[in-house]
Amino acid sequence: MGFIKEFMEVQAHGNTKLHVIHTNDLHKAATTIEQYERHLQFKHHKIVGVDVDYTNDIGEDQKPALVQLSVSKNHPVLLFQLSAADKNCTKFDNFLADPRYTFAGFSIDGDIDMLGRVELEIAHFVDIQKEWRVPIATKPLDSLGDVSGILVHDYYNDMKKKLTNAEHRRWASMPLSMRHIEYAAKDAYAAYEIWSRLTIIQEGLCRAKLEKEQPKKRARS
């Protein structure tokens, strides 16, 4: 049975509140994706925050339960309940596979593999943990909490503590609790926000380097 649930003011951080759509309805998912496409059409960096939560099955039987997408704080966060969808949403599938968009997430390799189990593909993605690490790292890959604590305040760490291990096993159980909704929405939004900020930082560093090199080139010539 199809469902559409909308939450208008899910707290993110500071004064930022998110509009969240949780649904397994193919038409609602498609119209939300169309809204994303219109927004991203005019963006130089077409960034989509993404996260995937899984069913509680074991081994190869485990599948994606929920896919979370975010393209800015001014557009809804889509929580698409794959485990409760009776068939594929072509618009959703094609959006993930479109190489024009950069899907940013944390430890995303596992999510890519999991999506492959239901024949979904993300064509262009970045793993923020691999691309940009905390300068003085004490472990091979810094956690989402480590990075977001620097870039997007420490709200993410506080939010992470709210779900128990038992709750993490319930992503395919309907209805999801409000804590699940908040957790999932913040995951996608945090990935979008952090990669957007890192992209701006990277561009600024490149511009600064080029400007610094120009006087040297003129002096040599």
Secondary structure, 3 states (H helix, E strand, C coil): CCCEEEEEEEECCCCCEEEEEEECCHHHHHHHHHHHHHHHCCCCCCEEEEEEEECCCCHHHCCEEEEEEECCCCCCEEEECHHHCCCCCHHHHHHHHCCCCEEEECCHHHHHHHHHCCCCCCCCEEEHHHHCCCCCCCCCCCCHHHHHHHHCCCHHHHHHCCCCHHHHCCCCCCCCCHHHHHHHHHHHHHHHHHHHHHHHHHHHHHHHHHHHHHHHHHHHC
